[in-house]
């Protein structure tokens, strides 16, 4: 080996020695802190917006568990606290941090979700329950009791994590079924319409058509009243028409409006002439309307609607003098 190479090797030896004599957990702790700091801005920017689908929102919420797990790993609170003081101290700290985060999100125009505080706690509790803590001076029955309590806490933390993961899996399964149900836009057998609709909507066995169920829409006396289907199949490109069947149980007609828009409209200025609007005069009894999709595609004044990213279908009316009920019997593509 030549002299310059020997000198370089000798100069590096102290650094290498320092690297391997540094406690590994210290380097890992710095890594955890770095990742947590990188993720922190995502509480206030990026991520899903109000037009994003349910699965993206549900999966994104799991980030609270990840962040607070990393935060706890970086903080290493078990180096200073133990036992009840460790759990109560970290639980209180995470609750306060969660309240501050949700308050800031609300003031920055983002949606606050107080369920996120529970997700924060799940991340911290998982670390507290599973990271090895310094052994205490306990023997015999006390040691066995401490071990049993630790495994109980581990089980609780894992159960809470399983609940959150199961909720996301349920959303994923529901969204998969939605993507596969075309040409049907809404499955009337769904027990909870609020997973799909906004408004006063209920599954009903009255005034059914080809299905065993209908959707009862209760109309109030607010200026705007109706129902919005926000969670629906979004790719309408391979079809020719939208079919809507509504039963009006009253003897008097009611004027409704049907609105359809894509994602571009939702993320824009929500201009009236940037979406599809059609008046639906509903007579007493059954009303069936077939609308060519070409009308919907060409409805925006300055562009063509994205038929592979349909985001919302709304049925509403304005300034009713008294409460009414309608029964949606069919909503499909043809």
C-alpha positions in Angstrom: 0.0 0.0 0.0 1.4 3.4 -0.9 2.0 6.2 1.7 -1.0 8.4 0.8 -3.4 5.4 1.1 -1.9 4.6 4.5 -2.3 8.2 5.7 -5.9 8.2 4.6 -6.6 4.9 6.4 -5.0 6.2 9.6 -7.0 9.5 9.4 -10.3 7.6 9.0 -9.7 5.2 11.9 -10.8 7.5 14.7 -14.1 8.3 12.8 -14.7 4.6 12.2 -14.0 3.9 15.8 -16.4 6.6 16.9 -19.1 5.3 14.6 -18.9 1.8 16.1 -18.6 2.9 19.7 -21.6 5.2 19.5 -24.6 3.4 21.0 -26.8 2.1 18.1 -30.0 3.3 19.7 -28.7 6.9 19.6 -28.3 6.7 15.8 -31.7 5.1 15.4 -33.2 7.7 17.7 -31.9 10.4 15.4 -33.3 8.6 12.4 -36.7 8.4 14.0 -36.6 12.1 14.9 -35.6 13.0 11.3 -38.5 11.0 9.8 -40.9 12.5 12.2 -39.8 16.1 11.4 -40.1 15.3 7.7 -43.7 14.1 8.2 -44.8 16.9 10.6 -45.7 19.4 7.8 -48.1 16.9 6.3 -50.5 17.7 9.2 -51.0 21.1 7.6 -50.3 20.7 3.9 -50.7 18.1 1.2 -52.9 15.0 1.5 -56.5 14.6 0.6 -58.8 17.6 0.0 -62.6 17.8 0.2 -62.9 16.2 -3.2 -60.7 13.2 -2.5 -62.2 9.7 -2.3 -63.0 7.9 1.0 -60.1 5.4 0.7 -57.5 8.0 0.2 -58.8 9.9 3.3 -59.0 6.7 5.4 -55.5 5.6 4.5 -54.1 9.1 5.0 -55.5 9.1 8.6 -53.3 6.2 9.5 -50.4 8.6 9.2 -51.3 9.9 12.7 -50.4 6.5 14.1 -47.1 6.4 12.3 -46.1 9.9 13.2 -46.7 9.6 16.9 -45.1 6.1 17.0 -41.9 7.7 15.5 -42.3 10.7 17.8 -42.4 8.5 20.9 -39.4 6.4 19.6 -37.4 9.6 19.1 -38.4 11.0 22.5 -37.5 7.8 24.4 -39.6 8.8 27.4 -38.9 5.5 29.2 -35.4 6.9 29.9 -36.9 9.4 32.3 -40.2 8.0 33.4 -41.6 4.5 34.2 -44.8 2.8 35.2 -47.9 4.8 35.6 -46.1 8.1 35.4 -44.8 7.1 31.9 -48.2 6.2 30.6 -50.1 9.1 32.1 -47.5 11.6 31.2 -47.2 10.6 27.5 -51.0 10.2 27.2 -51.5 13.7 28.5 -48.7 15.1 26.3 -50.1 13.4 23.1 -53.7 14.6 23.9 -52.5 18.2 24.3 -50.4 17.9 21.1 -53.4 16.5 19.2 -55.7 19.3 20.4 -53.2 21.9 19.2 -52.8 20.2 15.8 -56.5 19.9 15.2 -57.0 23.5 16.3 -54.3 24.7 13.9 -55.8 22.6 11.1 -59.2 24.2 11.6 -57.7 27.7 11.5 -55.7 26.8 8.3 -58.8 25.8 6.4 -58.3 22.1 6.8 -60.9 19.8 8.3 -60.5 18.9 12.0 -61.2 15.3 13.0 -61.1 14.7 16.8 -60.8 10.9 16.1 -57.3 11.8 15.0 -56.4 12.3 18.7 -57.2 8.6 19.4 -55.1 7.6 16.4 -52.2 9.7 17.9 -52.6 7.8 21.2 -52.6 4.5 19.4 -49.2 5.3 17.9 -47.7 6.3 21.2 -49.3 3.4 23.2 -47.9 0.9 20.7 -44.4 2.1 21.4 -44.8 2.3 25.1 -46.3 -1.2 25.3 -43.7 -2.9 23.0 -40.4 -1.0 23.4 -38.2 -2.6 26.0 -38.0 -0.6 29.2 -35.3 -0.6 31.9 -35.8 -3.6 34.3 -37.2 -2.6 37.6 -36.3 -4.1 41.0 -39.3 -6.4 41.2 -39.3 -10.0 42.3 -41.7 -12.8 42.6 -45.4 -11.9 42.5 -44.8 -8.3 41.7 -42.7 -9.2 38.7 -45.4 -11.6 37.5 -48.0 -8.9 37.9 -46.0 -6.3 36.1 -45.4 -8.8 33.2 -49.2 -9.5 33.1 -50.0 -5.8 33.0 -47.5 -5.2 30.2 -49.0 -7.9 28.1 -52.5 -6.6 28.8 -51.4 -3.1 27.6 -49.8 -4.7 24.5 -53.1 -6.5 23.7 -55.1 -3.3 24.1 -52.7 -1.3 21.9 -52.8 -4.0 19.2 -56.6 -4.2 19.4 -56.9 -0.5 18.9 -54.5 -0.7 15.9 -56.6 -3.6 14.5 -59.7 -1.5 14.8 -58.2 1.3 12.8 -56.8 -1.0 10.1 -60.1 -2.9 9.9 -61.9 0.4 9.3 -59.6 1.3 6.4 -59.9 -2.3 5.0 -63.7 -1.9 5.1 -63.5 1.3 3.2 -61.2 -0.3 0.6 -63.7 -3.2 0.2 -66.6 -0.8 -0.2 -64.8 1.2 -2.8 -63.8 -1.9 -4.7 -67.5 -3.0 -4.9 -68.4 0.5 -6.1 -65.9 0.3 -8.9 -67.3 -3.1 -9.9 -71.0 -2.3 -9.8 -71.5 -0.5 -13.1 -73.8 0.1 -14.8 -75.5 0.6 -11.4 -74.5 3.9 -9.8 -76.0 3.1 -6.4 -76.8 -0.2 -4.7 -80.1 0.3 -3.0 -79.5 -2.7 -0.7 -76.9 -0.8 1.2 -78.0 -0.6 4.9 -76.3 2.8 5.5 -76.8 5.2 2.6 -74.7 7.8 4.4 -71.6 6.0 3.3 -72.5 7.2 -0.2 -75.0 10.1 0.1 -75.3 13.5 1.9 -78.8 14.6 3.0 -81.8 13.1 4.8 -81.7 9.7 3.0 -82.9 6.3 4.2 -83.2 2.8 2.8 -86.8 1.9 2.3 -89.0 -1.0 1.3 -91.7 1.3 0.0 -92.3 2.2 -3.6 -89.7 -0.1 -5.0 -89.1 -0.7 -8.6 -86.9 -3.5 -9.9 -85.0 -3.6 -6.6 -86.1 -4.8 -3.2 -85.3 -1.4 -1.7 -85.7 2.2 -2.7 -84.0 5.3 -1.3 -86.3 7.7 0.6 -85.2 11.3 0.3 -86.8 13.7 2.8 -87.0 17.2 1.5 -87.2 20.1 4.0 -88.1 23.7 3.7 -84.6 25.1 3.5 -83.7 27.2 0.5 -81.9 24.2 -1.0 -82.9 20.7 0.0 -82.2 17.3 -1.5 -79.5 14.6 -1.6 -76.0 14.4 -3.1 -74.4 11.1 -4.2 -70.7 11.8 -3.5 -69.4 8.2 -3.5 -70.2 6.6 -6.9 -68.5 4.9 -9.8 -66.5 7.7 -11.6 -65.8 6.2 -15.1 -68.9 6.8 -17.3 -67.1 6.6 -20.7 -68.4 3.3 -22.0 -72.1 4.2 -21.6 -74.6 6.2 -23.5 -77.2 7.4 -21.1 -78.0 8.1 -17.4 -81.3 6.6 -16.2 -83.1 8.0 -13.2 -86.4 6.7 -11.8 -88.1 8.6 -9.0 -91.5 7.9 -7.3 -93.5 11.0 -6.1 -96.1 9.7 -3.6 -97.9 13.1 -3.4 -100.7 14.2 -5.7 -99.0 17.5 -6.4 -95.9 17.7 -8.6 -92.6 18.9 -7.4 -89.8 20.6 -9.5 -86.4 19.1 -8.9 -83.0 19.8 -10.4 -80.5 17.1 -11.4 -76.8 18.2 -11.2 -73.8 16.2 -12.3 -70.2 17.4 -12.1 -66.6 16.1 -12.4 -63.5 16.5 -10.2 -62.3 19.5 -12.3 -65.5 21.4 -11.4 -65.2 20.6 -7.6 -61.6 21.9 -7.6 -62.5 25.0 -9.6 -64.9 27.8 -8.9 -68.0 25.7 -8.9 -69.5 27.9 -11.6 -73.1 27.1 -12.6 -72.1 26.9 -16.3 -69.3 24.5 -15.6 -71.5 21.5 -14.7 -74.6 19.7 -15.9 -77.9 21.0 -14.6 -81.4 19.8 -15.7 -84.8 20.6 -14.4 -86.9 17.5 -13.4 -90.6 18.2 -13.1 -91.8 15.2 -11.1 -95.4 14.3 -11.5 -97.4 12.2 -9.1 -96.4 8.6 -9.3 -93.4 7.1 -11.2 -91.1 9.4 -13.2 -88.4 7.8 -15.4 -85.9 10.0 -17.2 -83.2 8.9 -19.7 -80.5 11.5 -20.3 -77.9 11.0 -23.1 -74.4 11.2 -21.6 -73.4 13.4 -24.5 -75.5 16.2 -22.9 -73.6 15.8 -19.7 -70.2 15.7 -21.4 -70.9 18.9 -23.3 -72.6 20.8 -20.5 -69.6 22.9 -19.3 -69.5 26.1 -21.3 -65.7 26.3 -21.9 -64.6 22.7 -21.8 -65.6 19.0 -22.0 -66.5 17.2 -18.8 -64.1 14.5 -17.8 -66.4 11.4 -18.1 -63.8 9.2 -16.4 -63.8 11.4 -13.3 -67.4 12.0 -12.4 -67.4 13.2 -8.8 -71.0 14.1 -7.8 -74.6 13.6 -8.6 -77.1 15.8 -6.8 -80.9 15.9 -6.8 -82.4 19.0 -5.1 -85.1 21.6 -5.1 -85.5 25.1 -3.7 -87.9 26.9 -1.4 -90.5 24.2 -0.7 -93.4 25.4 1.2 -93.8 22.2 3.1 -91.8 19.0 3.7 -92.0 16.3 1.0 -90.7 12.8 0.4 -89.4 11.2 -2.8 -88.4 7.6 -3.5 -85.4 7.1 -5.7 -85.9 3.7 -7.4 -83.3 3.5 -10.1 -80.0 5.2 -10.8 -77.9 3.6 -13.5 -76.1 4.0 -16.8 -77.3 2.5 -20.0 
